[in-house]
Amino acid sequence: MDAKNFACFIRPLFPLLLAVLIISFTASLADAETHYHKFDVQETPVKRLCRTHNIITVNGQFPGPTLAVRNGDTLVIKVTNRARYNVTLHWHGIRQMRTPWADGPEYVTQCPIRPGATYTYRFTIENQEGTLWWHAHSRWLRATVYGAIIIFPKSGSSYPFPKPNLEVPIILGEWWDRNINDVMRQALFTGAAPNVSDAYTINGQPGDIYRCSSKATKKISVKSGETVLLRVINAALNQQLFFSVANHKLIVVEADASYHKPFTTRVIMLGPGQTTNVLLKADQPPARYYMAARAYATARNAPFDNTTTTAILEYKNARRRSSSRPVLPRLPAFNDTATTTAFTSQLRSIPAKVPTKIDKNLFFTVGLGFVNCAPGPRCQGPNNTRFAASMNNVSFVLPRRTSLLQAYYQNIPGVFTTDFPRVPPVKFDYTGNVSRALWQPRFATKLYKLKYGSNVQIVLQDTAIVTTEDHPIHLHGYHFFVVGQGFGNFNRRRDTSKFNLVDPPVRNTIDVPVGGWAVIRFVADNPGEL
């Protein structure tokens, strides 16, 4: 068929094709809903561990409201700041396709909401299902300002696993027995590590192992034979956490709002910001069982909160008024990297289209460093230094008067540069004995630009500067494939051949292994605002 005849042939198809597309799109819109919410950020008196503190909450709730929507729905959230601190809210894991202004990180996509001011977030859930969460993205306010986001399948669709009898969000958190902003200010003032938390929490409650906490311990009631979907969220500020339910198996079905191939485990590990959905079958003798969480801590000689938070799974047909303590699960030791590795290595996504031809290869070192400061009370780090986190030896500095997104769209000069290094400025033995000449990062507001539609690979390499440890890394606006993980220094020639390009885990937050590396791939398909 020649071009002329082809043009004549195809013209009559356009109205039909357009009509089909319009009908399909209209039907899709008819099923979608718009959900309106009003969030008041405010101080609220809350009693934990025998003491009452005024904490920052949303609508006086701790944790904050759960947002329940369907894939395709739109959320409109009017936020009024009635607290005394600047605040923004981030919708962790939401892709924000064409709505970057709604993402929420302070001075990145928006300027903060000042006390007395109001800001409205509006965004649509596009091709996402599962468990995510929202939290404050200013200072350390997310220690108490957070809540769950539950994204159900579209009407007429179902889960890729049997429908559970009950669904329960389980939000793991940290609690400080003092004002959280004072904790942050002290760390910034002295240059030392921040004080560790005084308790962990499940749905805002420490659990009855802690003082003054037994009456409010979270309880989940089930009938024998029922299946429960636990939507587990790690909302802790700084800590990786193990989670388990005594005498019960957990079937992992989803991670970071992406369905995964089911597998059975006794314990799961979540880095800060990660979510994991598990099915639990109530198939044990009717009784009361603890679900519990405690720290997975890998930084050598670093202090951490070594307590355990609990909630109670109780069978409705168990003996009433039992005075016996519930059964406690056997949680791994705080430094059990083997259990963590065994868990993460079992995560396999439902097969997806993993980028194989890479357009942009990036290599980022992640870790801590030291910067010099004048001796005195404001310099309590080792050898008159203070801690500074960095990537590729750059410690990021947020703007102070305008957001990065505003500076980009309005071409405001002097706010940022686009020369973030694609590889470390100096190649060294990353997990070995690192020369002190490499311990001091540079402060800068450097960005890296990607071409729209490009296939990107990033190697995330832990370093032994100060100490090796797990590092949580969250990529805003995207999910990504974790094609490989390992220990030691990444070796491109040796390790690339071991990549999983068929069914790698899909995540929005990665926990880079202690003394090791992780490789992620994604398509740069989020255009920002059109």
Secondary structure, DSSP 4 states (H G I P E B T S, - for coil): --HHHHHHHHTTHHHHHHHHHHHHHHHHHHH--EEEEEEEEEEEEEEETTEEEEEEEETTBSS-PPEEEETT-EEEEEEEE-SSS-B-EEEET---TT-GGGS--BTTTB--B-TT-EEEEEEE--S--EEEEEEE-STTGGGT-EEEEEEEPPTT---SSPPPSEEEEEEEEEE-SS-HHHHHHHHHHH-SPPPPPSEEEETTB--TTSTT-STT--EEEE-TT-EEEEEEEE--SS-EEEEEETT--EEEEEETTEEEEEEEESEEEE-TT-EEEEEEE--SPSSEEEEEEEEE--STT------EEEEEEEETTSPTT--SPPBPP-PPPTT-HHHHHHHHHT--BS------S-SEEEEEEEEEEEEE--SSTT--STTSEEEEEEETTEEE---SSS-HHHHHHTT-TTS-BS---SS-SS---TTS---GGGS-PEEE-B-----TT-EEEEEEEE--SS----EEEE-TT--EEEEEEEESS--HHHHGGG---SS--EESEEEEPTTEEEEEEEE-------
